[in-house]
Amino acid sequence: TATGDVFLTQQDNTTWLVSIKNISGEGTLSLFMGANTASHSNGNIATEAGPSDPVTISKVTPTLRPTANEMQEKVIDVLISGTQDHVPFLVEITGQSSNFSTLIGDCKTKYPTIDFDLEYADQDQDGLSDRMECYISSNPLSADTDADGCLDGYEVTRFSTNPLAAEDCQLSAHSIGVITPQSGWTIPHLDILGFTAKETQAVHLFISPVLDSGETSRDMIDLGEINQFTPTEEGDRYLFKLTSNVSLSEGQTYDLVAVGILNNGQSIVSTPVRFTLNQEIFLDPPHLIKINETSLESIDLNTNRITLKITEDNTVVVTGRGEHGAQIVAMWGDTGLNSRIVIDDASGLFSIESPTALDVNQNHRVTLYALSESDGMSLRSKDVYIDFYIKDTGLDFLLILLIVIVMIAFISIHYYKKLK
């Protein structure tokens, strides 16, 4: 309950100013004056008055937010500064299996302790397979090749920075960025995934058409506000995502900017990402064949959840088929845990593994998409996903063991009775 001291100040012959001072506590306050409890200087006796509308008293600091115009001005400022550099790391050895073999042979000599024949192995658990690290010249034995504090896999898949250049991944805790799409991508639809500071209360996403001159139009489209976030696997940032329902022009190039509103009212702005929307030039999504040893060929993945038995190391492997030379990205859940491989088998077969163990007795989702270079364009496929549940088979084993013990006991008792 909130309380306070009431003060009266005469304004004129008929009006008094009522003030409440020295307010304490939290709750609601309202004013009520009983009949015949007050009189005016001219002798008029006050009638009953009130109660007034209640006023809520709270010690919570009011939320501070920039206006829509202020956010758009910040977006314009960063657009003038230029868009994100295109760091595709799409392995451009299309259709040449001999070139893949040559690179792998060189890496086998350089890193003799690594089994490069296992396509999805990730020795340093940075989210990039050992074979992919071989193709892009990062160190498969070091999760952070350039020692800049960002894992190689995060630089390629999350931050769009170069895992071989330390100076480009100097991200502070109060930073915001777009993970997908990345600059230079041509995409069939706009699904946005990004990261932001933990102190973020909301994120606004703005896109602007790119003019024929290469400049960005000032006619910005606000894709809406996001106020629900998921902590990253490391817990140092939040992830946000949005599937846009805004109608965009086919074949148009856009600049995308994310604006994060922090709890203290300040705002942070991402580097612009330039992408093209084109549903006619597309890359086929990966065709999924199995998850661990469970076949997916006759299962409707849109309506079914797969139950998996626990493995020795609690990791999960998805096998599928895609375009030779393309990359496959797998996003495990909503925490930013990603893995990435190159399809270097001429048949298009691939396997991709979760970079770490997954929790048992829980529901999971893995989302996969393909990336490839074609005629100077970086193409991204649509998403495919698998919902699955990892079952701890330890209870099943104990139940079987108990049944065996009971049967042995029953047979022993029966045999003992026969002997008697």
Salt bridges, closest charged atoms under 4 A:
ASP117 OD1 - LYS108 NZ 2.85
ASP191 OD2 - HIS189 ND1 3.10
GLU199 OE1 - HIS174 NE2 3.46
ASP222 OD2 - HIS204 ND1 3.19
GLU225 OE1 - ARG65 NH2 2.37
GLU225 OE1 - HIS204 NE2 3.00
GLU234 OE1 - ARG158 NH1 3.02
ASP236 OD2 - ARG237 NH1 3.07
ASP255 OD1 - ARG274 NE 2.72
GLU293 OE1 - LYS290 NZ 3.75
GLU297 OE1 - HIS287 NE2 3.34
ASP334 OD1 - LYS241 NZ 3.16
ASP344 OD2 - ARG131 NE 2.75
ASP383 OD1 - ARG380 NH1 3.01
ASP387 OD1 - ARG365 NE 2.73
ASP396 OD2 - LYS391 NZ 3.66
